[in-house]
Amino acid sequence: MRLKAQASLEYLFMIIVMVVIVAMAIRYFFDPRFGTIKHTGKLQDSIESKISQSMENEINN
């Protein structure tokens, strides 16, 4: 019985470690200082500036 309890505790600890790792990865992924959100913001800014420049060029010509 004691070996089963030890094995189940080991599995429980492995699951806890995996949950912590996944939580850290998700937090890093959605952190606005770096990760995908920052990259998306930079991409949006560059596209918006290109559209604005194109519109200004069309209006002025």
C-alpha positions in Angstrom: 0.0 0.0 0.0 2.9 2.3 0.8 4.4 1.9 -2.7 1.1 2.9 -4.3 0.9 6.0 -2.2 4.4 7.0 -3.1 3.8 6.4 -6.8 0.6 8.5 -6.7 2.4 11.3 -4.9 5.1 11.2 -7.5 2.5 11.5 -10.2 0.8 14.3 -8.3 4.1 16.3 -8.1 4.7 15.8 -11.8 1.3 17.1 -12.6 1.8 20.1 -10.4 5.1 20.8 -12.0 3.6 20.6 -15.5 0.7 23.0 -14.5 3.3 25.5 -13.2 5.3 25.3 -16.4 2.2 25.7 -18.5 1.1 28.7 -16.4 4.5 30.3 -16.8 4.5 29.8 -20.5 1.0 31.3 -20.9 2.0 34.2 -18.7 5.1 34.8 -20.8 3.1 34.5 -24.0 0.6 37.1 -23.0 3.0 39.5 -21.2 2.8 42.9 -23.1 6.5 43.6 -22.5 7.6 40.7 -24.7 6.0 37.9 -26.5 3.3 37.7 -29.1 1.3 40.7 -27.8 4.3 43.0 -28.2 5.0 41.7 -31.7 1.4 42.1 -32.7 1.4 45.7 -31.5 4.5 46.5 -33.5 3.1 44.9 -36.6 -0.1 46.9 -36.2 1.7 50.2 -35.7 3.8 49.6 -38.9 0.8 48.7 -41.0 -1.2 51.7 -39.7 1.6 54.0 -40.6 1.9 52.6 -44.1 -1.8 52.9 -44.6 -1.7 56.5 -43.4 1.2 57.4 -45.6 -0.6 55.8 -48.6 -3.8 57.8 -47.9 -1.9 61.0 -47.5 0.0 60.4 -50.8 -3.3 59.8 -52.6 -5.0 62.8 -51.1 -2.1 65.1 -52.0 -1.7 63.9 -55.5 
